[in-house]
């Protein structure tokens, strides 16, 4: 997942000239803050849609299409706390630099996932994210 700073940095680094057109498609989590407007839930923190739109408009294109396909049209609750960004080196090393088989599961005997409220026994989560608390 990309962080807000990475997204804005990518937009700013794109070379552009007069007559350019920009299309940004986002598919992921987001919501509507009644005070701040629409937001995209990126890694580390949320970013207001207006900030993404302004970064695109700052490129001075002749056309911008911003198409967020996010999972929520209104947040009637406080948005979740920002997540600790994943350790992408672990994912790269685990999934792309190995040969053979990697077979992971977080499932175990017991209650269904929707009724689990504790993540005390989530050693796989800790090893992949480097976080001792998956709720962060």
Rosetta constraint file for C-alpha pairs under 8 A:
AtomPair CA 1 CA 42 HARMONIC 6.81 0.50
AtomPair CA 1 CA 43 HARMONIC 5.79 0.50
AtomPair CA 1 CA 85 HARMONIC 7.83 0.50
AtomPair CA 1 CA 86 HARMONIC 7.83 0.50
AtomPair CA 2 CA 6 HARMONIC 6.23 0.50
AtomPair CA 2 CA 7 HARMONIC 6.55 0.50
AtomPair CA 2 CA 42 HARMONIC 6.19 0.50
AtomPair CA 2 CA 43 HARMONIC 5.73 0.50
AtomPair CA 3 CA 7 HARMONIC 6.29 0.50
AtomPair CA 3 CA 42 HARMONIC 5.50 0.50
AtomPair CA 3 CA 43 HARMONIC 4.67 0.50
AtomPair CA 3 CA 44 HARMONIC 6.06 0.50
AtomPair CA 3 CA 45 HARMONIC 7.34 0.50
AtomPair CA 3 CA 85 HARMONIC 7.74 0.50
AtomPair CA 4 CA 8 HARMONIC 6.25 0.50
AtomPair CA 4 CA 42 HARMONIC 6.18 0.50
AtomPair CA 4 CA 43 HARMONIC 7.18 0.50
AtomPair CA 4 CA 44 HARMONIC 7.66 0.50
AtomPair CA 4 CA 45 HARMONIC 7.03 0.50
AtomPair CA 4 CA 46 HARMONIC 7.22 0.50
AtomPair CA 4 CA 47 HARMONIC 5.98 0.50
AtomPair CA 5 CA 9 HARMONIC 5.91 0.50
AtomPair CA 6 CA 10 HARMONIC 6.04 0.50
AtomPair CA 7 CA 11 HARMONIC 6.36 0.50
AtomPair CA 8 CA 12 HARMONIC 6.18 0.50
AtomPair CA 8 CA 52 HARMONIC 6.79 0.50
AtomPair CA 8 CA 55 HARMONIC 6.53 0.50
AtomPair CA 9 CA 13 HARMONIC 6.13 0.50
AtomPair CA 10 CA 14 HARMONIC 6.42 0.50
AtomPair CA 11 CA 55 HARMONIC 6.66 0.50
AtomPair CA 11 CA 56 HARMONIC 6.63 0.50
AtomPair CA 12 CA 55 HARMONIC 6.92 0.50
AtomPair CA 12 CA 56 HARMONIC 7.97 0.50
AtomPair CA 12 CA 59 HARMONIC 7.40 0.50
AtomPair CA 16 CA 20 HARMONIC 6.38 0.50
AtomPair CA 16 CA 59 HARMONIC 6.65 0.50
AtomPair CA 16 CA 61 HARMONIC 7.66 0.50
AtomPair CA 17 CA 61 HARMONIC 7.47 0.50
AtomPair CA 18 CA 60 HARMONIC 7.35 0.50
AtomPair CA 18 CA 61 HARMONIC 6.42 0.50
AtomPair CA 18 CA 62 HARMONIC 7.19 0.50
AtomPair CA 19 CA 61 HARMONIC 5.99 0.50
AtomPair CA 19 CA 62 HARMONIC 5.16 0.50
AtomPair CA 19 CA 63 HARMONIC 7.97 0.50
AtomPair CA 20 CA 61 HARMONIC 4.98 0.50
AtomPair CA 20 CA 62 HARMONIC 5.86 0.50
AtomPair CA 20 CA 63 HARMONIC 7.06 0.50
AtomPair CA 21 CA 61 HARMONIC 5.55 0.50
AtomPair CA 21 CA 62 HARMONIC 5.84 0.50
AtomPair CA 21 CA 63 HARMONIC 4.71 0.50
AtomPair CA 21 CA 64 HARMONIC 5.88 0.50
AtomPair CA 22 CA 56 HARMONIC 7.33 0.50
AtomPair CA 22 CA 61 HARMONIC 7.02 0.50
AtomPair CA 22 CA 63 HARMONIC 6.27 0.50
AtomPair CA 22 CA 64 HARMONIC 4.77 0.50
AtomPair CA 22 CA 65 HARMONIC 6.20 0.50
AtomPair CA 23 CA 64 HARMONIC 5.92 0.50
AtomPair CA 23 CA 65 HARMONIC 4.70 0.50
AtomPair CA 23 CA 66 HARMONIC 6.02 0.50
AtomPair CA 23 CA 67 HARMONIC 7.61 0.50
AtomPair CA 24 CA 65 HARMONIC 6.29 0.50
AtomPair CA 24 CA 66 HARMONIC 5.00 0.50
AtomPair CA 24 CA 67 HARMONIC 6.08 0.50
AtomPair CA 24 CA 68 HARMONIC 7.88 0.50
AtomPair CA 25 CA 66 HARMONIC 6.26 0.50
AtomPair CA 25 CA 67 HARMONIC 4.75 0.50
AtomPair CA 25 CA 68 HARMONIC 5.75 0.50
AtomPair CA 25 CA 69 HARMONIC 7.35 0.50
AtomPair CA 26 CA 67 HARMONIC 6.25 0.50
AtomPair CA 26 CA 68 HARMONIC 4.55 0.50
AtomPair CA 26 CA 69 HARMONIC 5.69 0.50
AtomPair CA 26 CA 70 HARMONIC 7.21 0.50
AtomPair CA 27 CA 68 HARMONIC 6.13 0.50
AtomPair CA 27 CA 69 HARMONIC 4.64 0.50
AtomPair CA 27 CA 70 HARMONIC 5.56 0.50
AtomPair CA 28 CA 40 HARMONIC 7.62 0.50
AtomPair CA 28 CA 41 HARMONIC 7.43 0.50
AtomPair CA 28 CA 68 HARMONIC 8.00 0.50
AtomPair CA 28 CA 69 HARMONIC 6.59 0.50
AtomPair CA 28 CA 70 HARMONIC 4.93 0.50
AtomPair CA 28 CA 71 HARMONIC 6.40 0.50
AtomPair CA 29 CA 40 HARMONIC 6.25 0.50
AtomPair CA 29 CA 41 HARMONIC 5.22 0.50
AtomPair CA 29 CA 42 HARMONIC 7.59 0.50
AtomPair CA 29 CA 70 HARMONIC 5.04 0.50
AtomPair CA 29 CA 71 HARMONIC 5.25 0.50
AtomPair CA 29 CA 72 HARMONIC 7.04 0.50
AtomPair CA 30 CA 38 HARMONIC 7.49 0.50
AtomPair CA 30 CA 39 HARMONIC 5.48 0.50
AtomPair CA 30 CA 40 HARMONIC 4.26 0.50
AtomPair CA 30 CA 41 HARMONIC 4.75 0.50
AtomPair CA 30 CA 46 HARMONIC 7.91 0.50
AtomPair CA 30 CA 70 HARMONIC 5.32 0.50
AtomPair CA 30 CA 71 HARMONIC 6.22 0.50
AtomPair CA 30 CA 72 HARMONIC 5.93 0.50
AtomPair CA 30 CA 73 HARMONIC 7.97 0.50
AtomPair CA 31 CA 38 HARMONIC 5.80 0.50
AtomPair CA 31 CA 39 HARMONIC 5.56 0.50
AtomPair CA 31 CA 40 HARMONIC 6.75 0.50
AtomPair CA 31 CA 41 HARMONIC 7.71 0.50
AtomPair CA 31 CA 70 HARMONIC 7.30 0.50
AtomPair CA 31 CA 71 HARMONIC 7.42 0.50
AtomPair CA 31 CA 72 HARMONIC 5.00 0.50
AtomPair CA 31 CA 73 HARMONIC 5.66 0.50
AtomPair CA 31 CA 74 HARMONIC 5.35 0.50
AtomPair CA 31 CA 75 HARMONIC 5.39 0.50
AtomPair CA 31 CA 79 HARMONIC 7.85 0.50
AtomPair CA 32 CA 36 HARMONIC 7.75 0.50
AtomPair CA 32 CA 37 HARMONIC 5.39 0.50
AtomPair CA 32 CA 38 HARMONIC 4.31 0.50
AtomPair CA 32 CA 39 HARMONIC 6.10 0.50
AtomPair CA 32 CA 72 HARMONIC 7.66 0.50
AtomPair CA 32 CA 73 HARMONIC 6.37 0.50
AtomPair CA 32 CA 74 HARMONIC 4.70 0.50
AtomPair CA 32 CA 75 HARMONIC 5.40 0.50
AtomPair CA 33 CA 37 HARMONIC 4.95 0.50
AtomPair CA 33 CA 38 HARMONIC 6.07 0.50
AtomPair CA 33 CA 39 HARMONIC 7.20 0.50
AtomPair CA 33 CA 74 HARMONIC 7.42 0.50
AtomPair CA 33 CA 75 HARMONIC 6.55 0.50
AtomPair CA 36 CA 48 HARMONIC 7.25 0.50
AtomPair CA 37 CA 48 HARMONIC 6.97 0.50
AtomPair CA 37 CA 49 HARMONIC 7.56 0.50
AtomPair CA 37 CA 50 HARMONIC 7.99 0.50
AtomPair CA 38 CA 48 HARMONIC 5.96 0.50
AtomPair CA 38 CA 49 HARMONIC 5.51 0.50
AtomPair CA 38 CA 50 HARMONIC 7.67 0.50
AtomPair CA 39 CA 46 HARMONIC 6.24 0.50
AtomPair CA 39 CA 47 HARMONIC 5.42 0.50
AtomPair CA 39 CA 48 HARMONIC 4.18 0.50
AtomPair CA 39 CA 49 HARMONIC 4.99 0.50
AtomPair CA 40 CA 46 HARMONIC 5.61 0.50
AtomPair CA 40 CA 47 HARMONIC 5.39 0.50
AtomPair CA 40 CA 48 HARMONIC 6.36 0.50
AtomPair CA 40 CA 49 HARMONIC 6.46 0.50
AtomPair CA 40 CA 68 HARMONIC 7.99 0.50
AtomPair CA 40 CA 70 HARMONIC 7.46 0.50
AtomPair CA 41 CA 45 HARMONIC 6.53 0.50
AtomPair CA 41 CA 46 HARMONIC 4.45 0.50
AtomPair CA 41 CA 47 HARMONIC 6.59 0.50
AtomPair CA 42 CA 46 HARMONIC 5.48 0.50
AtomPair CA 42 CA 47 HARMONIC 6.95 0.50
AtomPair CA 43 CA 82 HARMONIC 7.05 0.50
AtomPair CA 43 CA 83 HARMONIC 6.07 0.50
AtomPair CA 43 CA 84 HARMONIC 7.02 0.50
AtomPair CA 43 CA 85 HARMONIC 5.41 0.50
AtomPair CA 44 CA 82 HARMONIC 5.10 0.50
AtomPair CA 44 CA 83 HARMONIC 5.03 0.50
AtomPair CA 44 CA 84 HARMONIC 5.50 0.50
AtomPair CA 44 CA 85 HARMONIC 5.49 0.50
AtomPair CA 45 CA 81 HARMONIC 7.86 0.50
AtomPair CA 45 CA 82 HARMONIC 4.65 0.50
AtomPair CA 45 CA 83 HARMONIC 6.93 0.50
AtomPair CA 46 CA 82 HARMONIC 7.00 0.50
AtomPair CA 47 CA 51 HARMONIC 6.90 0.50
AtomPair CA 47 CA 52 HARMONIC 7.59 0.50
AtomPair CA 48 CA 52 HARMONIC 6.93 0.50
AtomPair CA 49 CA 53 HARMONIC 6.14 0.50
AtomPair CA 50 CA 54 HARMONIC 6.01 0.50
AtomPair CA 51 CA 55 HARMONIC 6.26 0.50
AtomPair CA 52 CA 56 HARMONIC 6.41 0.50
AtomPair CA 53 CA 57 HARMONIC 6.19 0.50
AtomPair CA 53 CA 66 HARMONIC 7.05 0.50
AtomPair CA 54 CA 58 HARMONIC 5.95 0.50
AtomPair CA 55 CA 59 HARMONIC 6.97 0.50
AtomPair CA 56 CA 60 HARMONIC 7.61 0.50
AtomPair CA 56 CA 61 HARMONIC 7.79 0.50
AtomPair CA 56 CA 64 HARMONIC 7.05 0.50
AtomPair CA 57 CA 61 HARMONIC 6.58 0.50
AtomPair CA 57 CA 64 HARMONIC 7.27 0.50
AtomPair CA 75 CA 79 HARMONIC 6.94 0.50
AtomPair CA 81 CA 136 HARMONIC 6.62 0.50
AtomPair CA 82 CA 136 HARMONIC 6.96 0.50
AtomPair CA 83 CA 135 HARMONIC 7.83 0.50
AtomPair CA 83 CA 136 HARMONIC 5.33 0.50
AtomPair CA 84 CA 129 HARMONIC 7.91 0.50
AtomPair CA 84 CA 131 HARMONIC 7.58 0.50
AtomPair CA 84 CA 136 HARMONIC 6.28 0.50
AtomPair CA 85 CA 129 HARMONIC 7.66 0.50
AtomPair CA 86 CA 128 HARMONIC 7.46 0.50
AtomPair CA 86 CA 129 HARMONIC 5.01 0.50
AtomPair CA 86 CA 130 HARMONIC 7.65 0.50
AtomPair CA 87 CA 91 HARMONIC 6.90 0.50
AtomPair CA 87 CA 128 HARMONIC 6.82 0.50
AtomPair CA 87 CA 129 HARMONIC 5.43 0.50
AtomPair CA 87 CA 130 HARMONIC 6.83 0.50
AtomPair CA 88 CA 92 HARMONIC 6.03 0.50
AtomPair CA 89 CA 93 HARMONIC 5.95 0.50
AtomPair CA 90 CA 94 HARMONIC 5.84 0.50
AtomPair CA 90 CA 128 HARMONIC 6.39 0.50
AtomPair CA 91 CA 95 HARMONIC 5.76 0.50
AtomPair CA 91 CA 96 HARMONIC 7.65 0.50
AtomPair CA 91 CA 128 HARMONIC 7.14 0.50
AtomPair CA 92 CA 96 HARMONIC 5.19 0.50
AtomPair CA 92 CA 97 HARMONIC 6.59 0.50
AtomPair CA 93 CA 97 HARMONIC 5.01 0.50
AtomPair CA 93 CA 98 HARMONIC 6.86 0.50
AtomPair CA 94 CA 98 HARMONIC 6.36 0.50
AtomPair CA 94 CA 102 HARMONIC 7.83 0.50
AtomPair CA 95 CA 102 HARMONIC 7.57 0.50
AtomPair CA 106 CA 122 HARMONIC 7.15 0.50
AtomPair CA 106 CA 124 HARMONIC 6.98 0.50
AtomPair CA 107 CA 113 HARMONIC 7.98 0.50
AtomPair CA 111 CA 115 HARMONIC 6.20 0.50
AtomPair CA 111 CA 116 HARMONIC 6.45 0.50
AtomPair CA 112 CA 116 HARMONIC 6.73 0.50
AtomPair CA 119 CA 133 HARMONIC 7.86 0.50
AtomPair CA 119 CA 134 HARMONIC 6.96 0.50
AtomPair CA 122 CA 126 HARMONIC 6.52 0.50
AtomPair CA 123 CA 127 HARMONIC 6.12 0.50
AtomPair CA 124 CA 128 HARMONIC 6.18 0.50
AtomPair CA 125 CA 129 HARMONIC 6.00 0.50
AtomPair CA 125 CA 130 HARMONIC 7.73 0.50
AtomPair CA 125 CA 131 HARMONIC 7.40 0.50
AtomPair CA 125 CA 134 HARMONIC 6.79 0.50
AtomPair CA 126 CA 130 HARMONIC 5.01 0.50
AtomPair CA 126 CA 131 HARMONIC 4.92 0.50
AtomPair CA 126 CA 132 HARMONIC 5.47 0.50
AtomPair CA 126 CA 133 HARMONIC 7.49 0.50
AtomPair CA 126 CA 134 HARMONIC 7.28 0.50
AtomPair CA 127 CA 131 HARMONIC 7.59 0.50
AtomPair CA 131 CA 136 HARMONIC 7.91 0.50
